[in-house]
Amino acid sequence: MSAARVSGGAFRVGTLLGIPIRIHFTFFLLLLWFGMSSASTGEGFLTGVVFILLLFGCVVLHELGHAAMARRFGVETREIVLYPIGGVARLERIPSGKAELLIALAGPLVNLVLAGMLVAWLVARQVQVSFSPQDLLAGGAPVVWQLLTANLTLFFFNLVPAFPMDGGRILRAILSMYAGQEKATRIAARVGQAFALLFALWAIVPPVKPVFLLIAFFVFVGAGQEAAYERSRSALAGLTARNAMITRYETIAPQEALGRAAELLLASHQQDFPVVDAWGRVAGLLQRGRLLAALATPGGRERAVLEVMDREPQTVSADMPLEAVLRHLQSRPLQPILVIGQEGGTTGLVGMITLDNLGEMIQIAQSSKPA
């Protein structure tokens, strides 16, 4: 286990297959709730906590199934994040067709394999279990039997064609083989939002089921976001970073004072400043937030830029496809991307791309695209 680190409200708790595993802080509220519920039924607080940890261990294996299959197609996974309603494997990109189909199927199949292993354990141990739903929900059945039921539930529920869940991605992958990626995404998104409405209606039928309301919300919003991303990706097809980069911008040297950066901030609409050394090489990026925080400290205006700048800014090649640039920006939306290319026979900084100007590029591309 590695030391815990926080990113976007999620704590990094370890690494598996080279993939960072994070737990969102709201997950701990789920542990507390299950522990208290278990204690109220006489099972004990620790029993409920242990069961949830085992269940989410199965969820991690589910997401690792996606990640392992994605790796077979040359797609790496940036991280796996656990939320109270499940896990998310953040892939660098989502391939289309057969590759997406197999990646989407891999997660639920892991749950099916786990269910088979649990059945084998129960048979080998000749464990007598209750088939009563009341016993299962109330914790009266053995933990292994409850985990078996949970894995079967995860298997079947994830196959529901509610995009962007696994079943929805399976639907999109199949449709894309016949209708193209953009149209397939549009259809899958509409089907996903229809299922989200059904989840919401089911959730408000007495007794009210808050978890289904939460799932309905995330499915509805997620389907819309996936459809919007696919429209953007389609509009950027064939374009590179050079087509979208800003070429008029101010740079600053590492040894210059922050007072000079403050003057540039006031004199232009630019928010972030590439830091370039005397040889024209990118040394870092001075972001507006860091600049203002440093200026608020005693003697801030006299401090050198190199003391405050981000020494590892996002950089891309001028020839990188804009679809890939969009993924970089979405991973760190508050930070611009510095474009590196050749100019005058030397390699160095040739432009910048921000989420705002890439959004304008997408709008222009969509407006110019034939209906």
Secondary structure, 3 states (H helix, E strand, C coil): CCCCEEECCEEEEEEECCEEEEEECCHHHHHHHHHHHHHHCCCCHHHHHHHHHHHHHHHHHHHHHHHHHHHHCCCCEEEEEEECCEEEEEECCCCCCHHHHHHHHHHHHHHHHHHHHHHHHHHHHCCCCCCCHHHHHHCCCCHHHHHHHHHHHHHHHHCCCCCCCHHHHHHHHHHHHHHCHHHHHHHHHHHHHHHHHHHHHHHHCCCCCHHHHHHHHHHHHHHHHHHHHHHHHHHCCCCEHHHHCECCCCCECCCCEHHHHHHHHHHCCCCCEEEECCCCCEEEEECHHHHHHHHCCCCHHHCEHHHCCECCCCEEECCCEHHHHHHHHHHCCCCCEEEEEEECCEEEEEEEECHHHHHHHHHHHHHHCCC
